[in-house]
Amino acid sequence: MSKIVKIVTSRALILFIQLLASAILLFMAYQAKLFPNKYLLVLLAVLLALFALFWIIIQTGKNKEKRKGKISKRVIITKILSLLLSIVLGVGCLYVNRGLQFFDNVQVSTQKYAVNVIVLREGKYGEATLKDLDGKNFGISYQKEKATLNKALAKMEETIDTQKYVKYDKYIDLVEGLYDGSVDAIVVGNEYKSYLEVNHPGFDEETRIVKVYEFEKKSKSTTTQVTDVTENSFTVYVTGIDTYGSVSTVSRSDVNLIVNVNPKTKQILMVSIPRDCQINLHKNGKMDKLTHTGIYGVEETVSTIEDFLDVEINYYARTNFSGITNIVDALGGVTIDSDYDFTTLHGGYHIVKGKQHMDGDKALCFVRERYALPSGDFDRGRNQQKLLKAMLEKAMSPKIITNFENILTAIEGCFETDMSSSEIRSLINMQLDDMADWDVFNVQIMGQGYLTSNTYSMSGTSIYVMKPYASSVRKIRKLIDNIHDGKKIKDADVKGLTGEPEDTTKKTETTEDDD
């Protein structure tokens, strides 16, 4: 009798576990709002059918066991299948929960100001630790900021007992002091790398960061959210900052992409703005390069681009060097079709013309390169679009399931957005519901490059700036308006605005501003 009770109990327990796992997964999937209700109903029907089938098989087998006095093989197999299904459902619960955690973790809350202690990589302190620099000469400059630098110096003095400070009026003199040996190390904010690279474009490869001091500041909300991203058009500013480590670090905005989305017409217009594009800063109206707006925080970049394109930006998302390398490596590398044969300044990778496989570091160096390309920043913009497309194709392959955890982990900490978790999930839900094909158009702001020493951020230093063609800006503004007004755009509408090499050599364009 006890044996029969044990067998019956084990059967009941196995089916109960299956039922409980099914209920938990359905509840979590419903709460996540990632999947359309029609899919949840199908899943519910399938799980109920499996439960009923296993129940009938086990109950039928139980009656036969009573008559014949031996355990049915079919019952044993069914119990094993039930346990396996429960395990699969449990894994499904973990995946859903991990996905929800990811959406919460990429929400932006703070900005970080990083101050670096830097030495020459090939110098006598190339492998030094901070303590090895005790008593050495440190170069500093208060050209653009003082409070954050002083905080970093105070922190540094907690580690080393004595140090000598050599003050420079300008960052450009500060970096020369490091190269000529006047100082052993320099202490400078990460956002001021532009100054350090004026005469040393290979600065990143020629130096090493010994220590980083980070100070957090609460982010300001500068974007205006829409009421429903599945019903109303919206604009996302996507940026890539030129730094490793935390994506919250304030730094230059090297990648600037304005993504205009209309969920009703299923059209997306991506506007690429070169980093060197001449703009007027929102905060004071002074002329500068777009990349420098990142020095003053993402809110300044967003507001400046809104002024420049006469568009309201609803959300922003950003990543950095670490984000690109980590995500590409987590995907197992990507295949990219290069238009040119060249060698990258960063990393020294030789890129051949045509298709080739790239790991994270090589892909990063590929999309950072502009000096070795015939059309400079315009070619770099196209290469950035190539990498994004390759990453999306790899991410949509079935292999993504087996690498799900690694990819989410790679993105976390290297990607952030002010789009809410519920808004992201609703967009995913919408796409899964209608599986619509989207029309995606890519355009670039075009212009003419020149040298100037009149930029606000680097006044007195001659640097390259691209003055945008008024006609290019005017046409792209019109396309943006059409997207948001629900007017369908066609390939002919973007002709001449895609950044092809022949467009960059036009001589008939005016360089006067629209205003």
N, C-alpha and C positions, 0 to 999 in steps of 0.2 A: 504493500500500500504506500509506504513512504517513497519507494522508487517511482511509482506512478505520479505521486504528488510533485516529486522533484522534477520529473520530465515535463509535466504540465506547467509548473512554475517557471521553468527555464524557457519554455515556449512563450508563455505570457510575458516574461521579462524581455525577451528578445523583440517581440512585437511592440511592446510598450516603448522600448528605446527607439525603435524605428519611428513610431508615431510621434514621440517627443521631439526627435531630431527634425522630422518633417515640419512640425508646428513651429519650432524655433526658427528654422530657415525661412519659412514663409513670413513669419512675423518680422524678422530682421529685414527681409527684402522689401516688405511693405513699408516699414518705417524709414528705410533708406531712400525711398522714392527714386531709385535708380532705374527701375524697370516699369514699363507700362502695365496697367492693370490686366490687359488681355493676356500678357505673358504670365502674370502671376496666376490667373485663372487656369491657364493651361498647365502650369506647374502643379497647382492644387489638384487638378483632375488626375494628372499622372501619378502623383504621390498617393492619392486616395485609391486609385486603381491598383497600384503595386501593393499597398497595404491589404486591400481586400483579397487580392490574388494570393498573397503569402498566407493570409489568415485561412482562406478556404483550403489551400494545400495542406497546411499544418493540421487543421481540424479534421480533414478527410484522412490524413495519415494517422492521426491519433486514434480514430475509430478502428482503422485496420490493425493498428498495433494491439489494441485491446482484444480483437478477435484472434489474431495470429500469435500474439505474445512476443513479437520481435519488433525492433526499431526500423522504421521505414527509411530507406536511403534517400528517397525523395524529400522526406521531411528534413533530414540532415542537410541536404544540399540547399533547401529553401531557407533554413535557419542561417546557414553560412552567407547566403546571398543577402538576407535581411541585415546581418551584421555588417557586411561590406557596404550595403547601401547607407546604413547609419553612419559609417565612417566617412563616406563620400559627402553626406549631408553635413556632417560636422566640419569637414574641411571647407565646404561651401559657406558655412557660418563664419569661419575664420577669415575667409577671403572678403566677405561682405563687411565684416567688422574692421578689417585692415584697410579696406577702401575708405570707409567712413573716417577712420583715424587720419588717413592721408589728407583728405579734404580739409579737416580741421587744422592739420599741422602746416599747411601751406598758406594759411591766412596771415597776412602781414599785420604786425603790431608795433614793431620798433625799427628804427634805423640805427646803424652802428657806425661810429666814426673810429677808424683804425689809424693808429700812429705806429710807424715801423722804424725799427733800428736796423740800418742797412750797412753792409760792408762789401768790399770788392770780392768777387768770387775767386779771382786768381791772386789776390793779395796775401799778405802774411797772416791776415785774420780770416781767410776764406772759410776755414772750418772752426772758427772760434765760437764759443758760447758767450753769453752776456757777461758771465763772471770773468772770462778771459780778457774782457775789455776794461777791467777795473783799472783806473788811473790813466786811461788813454784819452785821446782828444776826440770829442764829439762835436760835429758841426750841426748847428741849428739855425733856423731862420723864422722870423716873425712877420714875413712879408704879407701873408694872407690871414693868419690866425695865431692866437696866443694862448687862449684859455685851455683848449684841448691839448696842445703841446706841453704846456706846463703841468697838466695832470699826468701826462705820460712820463715826464721827467721825474716827477715826484714818485711815481711807481717804480721807475728804474732805479732810483736812489735807495729803494728798499732792498735791492738785490746787490748792488755794488756800492762800496764805501766811498770811493773817491773818483771824480771824473772832472775833466776840464772841458768847458764849453767854448767853442769858437763861433761867434755870431756873424751871420752873413745877412746883408740887406735883401738879397734876392736869391730865389731858389736856384737860378741858373748858375750863380757863383757858388752856392752851397754844393752842388753836384761836382763842379770843377775842383773844389777843395778835396773831395773824396778821391777823384781820379788822379790828381797831382800829388797826393800824399800829405797834404796840409793837415788833414784830419784822418783818424783811423776809422771812423764810422759817422753816419749822419742819422739824425732823428727827424722824421718828416711825416706828415699826414698822407695817407694813401691816395686821397683825392687830388693831390697836387703832382701826380706823376707826369702830367703834361710838361711841366717846367723841367723836370729831370731828364726828359727825353729829347729836348730841343736839339742839343748837340750830340746826343748819344742815343740813337734809335734802338740800339741793342741793349739798353739799360737792364731790362729784365734778365737777359742771359748773362750779363757781365757782373751782376751783383747778387747778393744773397741776403735774405731777411733773417736776422738773428733773433729778433723778438717782436711780437705784435701786442700792442696795448689797445683794447677796445672799450669804447664808452657808448652806452645806449641812450637813445633819445626817442621818446614816443612819437610815432608817425602821425602826421596831420592828414586828415581826410580832405583831398582836393578834387575828387571825382564826384559826379552826380549819377547815382544809380537810376536805372529805369524800373518801372513798376513790374514788368514781366518780360524777361529776356526771351520767352518763347512767343511773344506776341508783338513786341516792339523792337525796332532796330536799335542797335547799340554800337559803341566804339570802344575798342580795347587798345591801349598803348602797350606794346611789347618791347621790352628793352633788354639788352645784354650789357652788363657792366664789366669793365676791364680789370677784374680782380679775381683772386682765388679765395677759398674759405667761405665765410658767411656771405650769403646773397644780400643780407641786410646792410652790408658795408657801403657807405657813401663813396661813390667813385664816378669816373667819367662814364657817359652813356655812349658806348661804341656802336651798339646796334639799336636802331630806332625804327620800329615798324608800327604803323597805324592800321589796325584791322577793323574794318567797317562791316558789320554783319546785319543782314535783314533776314530774320527767320521766316518771314512770310513768302518772299520771292525766292528764298534759298540762294541768295547771292552774297559773296564775300569780296570785298575790295581791299587788298593789302597795299598800303602805300609805304614804300621804303624811303627814308630820308637819310642821306649821307651824313656821317658823323661831323664832317667839316662844313656842313651847310651853314651859311651866314643867316643869323636870326637876330631879333632884338629881344633881350631878356625881359621877362614879364615884370620882374621886380623893380627895374629902373629904366627900361627902354634902351639900354646901352647895347651896342653891336657886339656880338660874340659868335663863337662856334657852338653848334647844337650840343656837341659832346661835353662842353664845359658846363652846361646847365646841371649835369649830374653832380657836380661839385657842391651845388647848393641844395641838394636833396631832390627826390623824385617829384615833390610837389612843384618845384620850379620848372622842371622839365615838362611836366604835364601842362601847366599854365602857359608856358612859352609856346608849346606846339599848338595849343588851342588858339592862341593869338595868330600864329603863323598860318594855319590852315582854315581858320574860322570854323572850327568844329568843336563840339562838346564831347570830351572824353569821359566815358562812363566808368571804365575800369582800367586797371593797369596790371601787368604781370611782368616779372623780370627774373632773369637768371644770370649766371656769371661763368667764368672760365671753368670752375670746378663742376658746375652743373652740366656743361656740355660734355666734358671728359667722362664724368661719372655715368651719365645717361647712355652715351654711346657705348661705353664699355659694358654696361649692364645689358645692353641689347645684343652684345656679342660682336660689336663693330657694325659698320654700314658700308654699302657700296655706292660710290659717287662717280659720276661721269664728268671729268674735268674738261673744260674747253681749251685749256692751254697746258703746255709743258713748262714748268718753272720750279724753282727751289724756294722754300719758305724762309723768310728772315728769322722767324721764331722756330726753333727746333731743327732748322736746316734740313727739312724733309724734301726729297725730290719728288715732285708730283708729275706724273706722266699724263699726256693727253689721252683721254678715254676713260673707261671704267676701271676702277681699282678699289680694293678693300682698305678701309681705314679704321684704326682703333681710335679711342677717345682723344689722345694727345695729337695724333696726326690730323684728325678731323678739325680739332680746334685751331691748329696752326694753318690749316687749309683756309678756314673762313676768316682768319685774322689778316691774311696776306693781302696787300694792296700795291706795295711798291714794285713787285715783280710782274704785275699784270698790266696789259696795254691800256686799259681804261680805268686803272686805279680803283677808286672807291666804288665805281659803278659795277665793275667786275666782282668786287668783293660782295656787294649786295646780292648779285645773282648767285654767287657761291653759297652765301648764307641761306638763300632760298633752296638751293640744291640739297644742302645738308638737312634742312628742316623736312623736305619731302622724303629724303632717304630714311630719316628717323621715323617718320609717320608710317612709311611702308613697312619697316621692320617691326614697329610696335603693333601693327594690325595683323601680323602673321600669327598662325596658330601657336608658334613657339613662345609667344608672349605669356601663355598660361603657365608654362613650366618655369618661367623666370619672373613671375608676378611680384614676389616679395622683393627680389633684388632690385627690380626697376623702381618700385615705390620708394625703397630705401635710398636709392641713388638720387631720386628727385628731391626728396625731403631735405631741407637745409640748403638746397641749391636752386630753389624755385619758390616764388611767393606771389600772391595776388590779393587784391582787395575785393575780388568777386566772392560773394558769400558761398559757403558750402551748398546751401539749398539751391542757389542759382546755377551752380555748376552741375548739380545732380539733375535739375530740371531740363537743362540742355541735353544731357545724355539721354534722359528719359524721352524727350521729344524725338531725338534722332533714332532711337531704338523703336519708337512707335511708328514712324512713317518711313524710315530707311530711305530718306530722300537723297537724290543726287544734288550736289551743290555746284554752282558755277563759281569758280575762284579766279579772280583777276589780280595780276601783279603789276604795279606801276612804280616808277621812281621819280623823285624830284630831280630834275636836270639843271645844270648850271655851268658856269665858267669859273675855273680856279684862278686865284691870284695870291700874291704874298702881301701881307699887311702887318703893321705893328700897332694897329689901333683897336685890337679886341679888348674888351673890358677885363677879361680874366688874365690876359698876358700882355698888357699894355707895355709898349717899349720893346717887345721881342717880335722879330719878324717870323710869322708863321703862315702856313697855307690855309686859305679859306675858299670855299666854293660859293660864289654869289648865284643864287637860283634865278633861272630864267622866269620872267614874269608870266610868260605864256604857259610854261609848264605848271606853275603854281595855280594859275587861273583855271586851266583845264582839269586839273586834279580836284580842285575845290568843287567844280561842277559835277564831276563824277561822284564825289562824296555825297553831295546834295541829292543826286539821283538815287543812290543806294538807299538813303534814309527816307526819301519820298516814295519809295516803292516802285520807281521806274527801272525797268530792266535795262542793263547795259550789255553791250555786245563786244566781240573781239575788235570790231572796227573802231569802237569808241576809245580803246586804249592804245591804238596804233601810234607809234612814235613816243610813247610814254613808258615803255618797258625797260629802258636803260640799255638798249643794244649799243654796241660800240660806235656804230655810224651816227647815232643820235648825239654823241658827246662832242662831235667835231663841227657841228653846225655853226656857220658864221653869221647867219642872218638873224639870230635871236637877239632880242634886246635884253640887257641886264638890269634894266630899271625895275624898281619895285612897283607892284600893282597900285600901291597907294601914292 
